[in-house]
Amino acid sequence: MKQDNRVLIGFEESDDAAVVRLDGDRYLVQTVDFFTPIVDDPYQFGQIAAANSLSDIYAMGGKPLFALNVVGFPIKELPKSMLTEILQGGADKADEAGITIVGGHSINDKEPKYGLVVTGEVKKKQFIRNDTAKEGDVLVLTKPLGIGIIATAIKKGKANKSLIDAAVEVMVTLNKSAADIMNSLEVHAATDITGYGLLGHLSEMCKGSNVSAEIHSSEIPFINGTTELAERGFIPGGSKQNFKTSENYTKFSESMSEIEKFILADAQTSGGLLVSLPKETASNYIENVSQHQFFSPIIIGKITEKGSTQILIN
């Protein structure tokens, strides 16, 4: 494949979005994501899918500029009003992000699918990668975990309304404020927590940065009810695979239960940011982000010198 020296982040890296140099200190950031419904309400599904797609731009310190819809829908089997609600949910979330959905593409598909192609911009000095964490940094997580487990319970009709509402609130919350405040402080690296779970995305950060990480399991926030659902067996296949993979690079505390380990590997949808930043900056970051979202970010661990174990859970 011909090399393009304008491409800063492409296939070779494990970062959150593609980054291409435009001119001067301006970089173009672009990502695409779409998936099948994670909740029953079509409007909420549209909101969640849009927030999830926007997250990759925020994780890199970028500012979204515009988006395109990506839609699959069984137009002859389901009412058009359902599609309208999905698209309205996406449009409203894009509006909250300060951008417009300017077009897109749809196909007739047997199962609904929705997401966005998002184009954004980032200035060189605000460009944040996932492979530049530094020894001594603390790790801040901006949203609680548990979405994959709760979504599995929702699909099986075993999640109550309060639990669904709590999960939806996490998923529809944009990472915009967390990213904006990140841009105003000294931050060394960041990523968003999605399909690979906390451990998978932290592993990418450690591998790329040539460091290790130490995580305090007691500090990791879960959505209330997650543990109970996991104990009842509502663990998605993707999370089980994440956990199996994580055993290759993670040393778990002997006091941790299998359920706790699975939750740390749980595949998230529209999860929070994992931010690696100096300890003296973390309290300022947490305080400011807490003013803009219902759940407060929390320090869950630190970056350490590269050792024989990539991630140590204590």
C-alpha positions in Angstrom: 0.0 0.0 0.0 1.3 3.4 -0.9 2.3 5.5 2.1 0.7 8.9 2.6 2.7 11.2 4.8 -0.4 13.2 5.6 -1.8 10.2 7.6 -0.9 10.5 11.3 -3.2 7.7 12.5 -4.4 4.9 10.3 -4.7 1.1 10.1 -1.3 0.5 11.8 -2.3 2.1 15.1 -4.9 1.0 17.6 -6.3 4.5 18.2 -9.9 5.7 18.2 -10.1 7.5 14.9 -8.2 8.2 11.7 -6.2 11.4 11.7 -5.0 13.2 8.6 -2.9 16.4 8.5 -4.6 19.3 6.6 -2.5 22.4 6.8 -0.5 24.2 9.4 -1.5 22.8 12.8 -5.0 21.6 11.7 -5.7 17.9 11.7 -8.8 16.1 10.3 -10.3 13.4 12.5 -12.8 10.9 11.2 -14.6 7.8 12.5 -17.5 5.5 11.7 -19.6 3.3 14.0 -23.0 1.6 13.9 -24.7 -1.3 15.5 -28.0 -3.1 16.2 -30.5 -1.8 18.8 -29.2 -2.0 22.4 -32.5 -0.8 23.9 -36.2 -1.2 22.9 -37.0 2.5 22.5 -36.1 3.6 19.0 -35.5 7.2 19.9 -33.1 6.3 22.7 -31.4 3.8 20.4 -30.7 6.7 17.9 -29.4 8.9 20.8 -27.1 6.1 22.0 -25.7 5.2 18.6 -25.0 8.9 17.8 -23.3 9.5 21.2 -21.2 6.4 20.7 -20.1 7.5 17.2 -19.1 10.9 18.4 -17.1 9.5 21.3 -14.1 8.6 19.1 -13.7 12.2 18.1 -13.8 13.4 21.7 -11.3 10.8 22.8 -8.7 12.3 20.6 -9.3 15.9 21.7 -11.2 16.7 18.6 -14.2 18.9 17.8 -16.9 17.3 15.7 -17.8 19.3 12.5 -20.6 17.3 10.9 -21.9 13.7 10.5 -23.5 11.3 8.0 -26.1 8.7 8.9 -25.4 5.0 8.3 -28.7 3.1 8.3 -29.9 -0.4 7.8 -33.7 -1.0 8.3 -36.3 -3.6 7.3 -38.6 -1.1 5.7 -41.3 -3.6 4.8 -41.4 -5.4 8.2 -41.3 -2.4 10.6 -43.2 0.9 10.6 -41.5 3.9 9.0 -42.3 5.8 12.2 -39.8 3.7 14.0 -37.0 4.7 11.6 -38.1 8.3 12.0 -37.7 8.0 15.8 -34.2 6.5 15.4 -33.1 9.3 13.1 -34.6 11.9 15.3 -32.7 10.6 18.3 -29.5 10.8 16.3 -30.3 14.2 15.1 -31.0 15.6 18.5 -27.8 14.1 20.0 -25.8 15.6 17.1 -27.5 19.0 17.8 -26.4 18.7 21.4 -22.9 18.2 20.1 -23.2 21.3 18.1 -23.1 19.7 14.6 -25.5 18.8 11.8 -26.1 15.5 10.1 -25.8 16.5 6.5 -26.7 13.2 4.7 -25.9 9.6 4.8 -26.8 6.2 3.3 -29.4 3.6 4.0 -30.1 0.0 2.9 -33.0 -2.4 3.3 -31.7 -4.8 6.0 -33.4 -7.6 8.0 -32.3 -6.1 11.3 -32.2 -2.4 12.2 -28.7 -0.8 12.4 -27.8 2.8 13.0 -24.7 4.9 13.5 -22.8 7.8 12.2 -19.7 8.8 10.2 -18.3 11.7 12.1 -15.8 14.2 10.8 -14.0 16.4 13.2 -11.0 18.7 13.6 -8.3 19.0 16.2 -5.4 21.5 16.5 -1.9 20.0 16.9 -1.5 21.2 20.5 -4.8 19.5 21.5 -4.3 16.3 19.6 -4.4 13.4 22.1 -3.4 9.8 21.3 -3.9 6.6 23.2 -0.2 5.6 23.1 1.5 8.5 24.9 0.7 7.7 28.6 3.6 8.4 30.9 5.0 6.7 34.0 3.6 8.4 37.1 0.3 9.4 35.5 -3.0 8.6 37.2 -5.8 7.0 35.3 -9.2 8.7 35.4 -12.4 6.9 34.2 -15.3 9.3 33.4 -18.3 6.9 33.3 -19.2 3.7 35.3 -19.0 0.3 33.7 -21.7 -2.4 33.2 -23.4 -1.5 29.9 -22.8 -4.9 28.1 -24.2 -6.9 31.0 -27.2 -4.6 31.4 -27.9 -4.7 27.6 -27.8 -8.5 27.7 -30.4 -8.5 30.5 -32.5 -5.9 28.5 -32.5 -8.2 25.5 -33.8 -11.1 27.6 -36.4 -8.9 29.3 -34.8 -9.2 32.7 -33.8 -5.6 33.4 -36.1 -3.4 35.4 -37.0 0.1 34.4 -34.7 1.9 36.9 -31.7 -0.2 35.7 -32.6 0.5 32.0 -32.9 4.2 32.8 -29.6 4.3 34.6 -27.8 2.6 31.7 -29.5 4.8 29.1 -28.4 7.9 31.0 -24.8 6.7 30.9 -24.9 5.9 27.2 -26.6 9.1 26.0 -24.3 11.3 27.9 -21.8 12.8 25.4 -18.1 12.8 26.3 -18.0 16.4 25.0 -17.5 18.0 28.4 -14.9 15.4 29.4 -13.0 16.2 26.2 -13.4 20.0 26.3 -11.9 20.1 29.9 -9.3 17.6 28.8 -8.2 20.1 26.2 -7.7 22.8 28.7 -5.4 20.8 30.9 -2.2 18.8 30.6 -3.3 15.3 29.5 -0.9 12.8 28.2 -3.2 10.1 26.7 -6.8 9.1 26.4 -9.2 6.6 24.9 -12.9 5.8 25.1 -14.1 2.6 26.6 -16.1 0.6 24.1 -16.1 -2.9 22.7 -12.9 -4.2 24.2 -13.9 -3.2 27.7 -11.8 -1.4 30.2 -9.0 -3.9 30.2 -8.8 -4.2 26.5 -8.6 -0.5 25.9 -6.1 0.0 28.8 -4.0 -2.7 27.3 -3.8 -0.8 24.0 -2.8 2.3 25.9 -0.1 0.4 27.8 1.3 -1.5 24.8 1.5 1.7 22.6 3.0 3.7 25.4 5.5 1.0 26.5 4.3 1.1 30.1 2.3 -0.9 32.6 -0.7 0.0 34.7 -1.8 -0.7 38.2 -5.6 -0.6 38.8 -7.5 -0.4 42.1 -10.5 -2.7 41.6 -12.3 -1.2 44.7 -12.3 2.3 43.0 -13.9 1.2 39.7 -17.5 2.5 39.4 -20.2 0.1 38.3 -23.8 1.0 37.4 -25.9 0.0 40.3 -27.3 -3.5 39.7 -24.5 -4.6 37.3 -23.0 -7.1 39.7 -26.3 -8.8 40.5 -27.1 -9.2 36.8 -23.7 -10.7 36.2 -24.1 -13.1 39.0 -27.4 -14.2 37.4 -25.5 -15.0 34.2 -26.2 -12.0 32.0 -22.7 -11.7 30.6 -22.5 -11.2 26.8 -20.3 -13.3 24.6 -18.1 -10.4 23.7 -17.3 -9.7 27.3 -16.4 -13.3 27.9 -14.1 -13.2 25.0 -12.6 -9.9 26.3 -11.9 -11.6 29.6 -10.3 -14.6 28.0 -8.0 -12.4 26.1 -7.3 -10.2 29.1 -5.8 -13.2 31.0 -2.8 -13.0 28.7 -1.8 -9.5 29.9 -3.6 -9.0 33.3 -2.7 -10.2 36.8 -5.8 -10.2 38.9 -5.9 -9.9 42.7 -6.5 -13.3 44.3 -9.4 -11.7 46.3 -11.4 -10.9 43.1 -14.3 -13.0 42.1 -14.8 -14.3 38.6 -17.8 -11.9 38.3 -15.7 -8.9 39.2 -13.1 -9.9 36.6 -15.8 -10.3 33.9 -17.2 -6.8 34.7 -13.7 -5.2 34.1 -13.7 -6.9 30.7 -17.3 -6.0 29.9 -17.9 -4.6 26.4 -19.3 -1.1 26.7 -21.4 1.0 24.3 -20.9 4.7 24.5 -18.7 4.3 27.5 -16.6 7.0 29.2 -13.1 8.3 28.6 -10.0 6.7 30.2 -7.6 9.6 30.7 -3.9 9.4 31.6 -2.7 12.6 33.2 -0.4 14.0 35.9 -1.6 13.4 39.4 -1.5 17.1 40.2 -3.9 17.8 37.3 -6.4 15.0 38.1 -8.4 16.7 40.8 -8.9 19.8 38.7 -10.1 17.6 35.8 -12.4 15.5 38.0 -13.9 18.6 39.6 -14.6 20.4 36.3 -16.1 17.3 34.6 -18.3 16.6 37.6 -20.1 19.9 37.1 -21.2 18.8 33.6 -22.5 15.3 34.1 -24.5 13.3 36.6 -21.7 10.8 37.4 -18.3 12.0 38.7 -15.0 10.8 37.1 -12.8 8.8 39.5 -9.1 7.9 39.7 -8.9 4.1 39.2 -5.2 3.5 39.1 -1.9 4.7 37.7 0.7 4.2 35.0 3.9 2.5 36.1 7.2 1.5 34.6 6.9 -1.3 32.1 7.1 -4.6 33.9 6.5 -8.3 33.3 2.7 -7.8 33.7 1.0 -5.2 31.6 -2.0 -4.7 33.9 -1.9 -5.4 37.6 -5.3 -5.4 39.4 -5.2 -5.1 43.2 
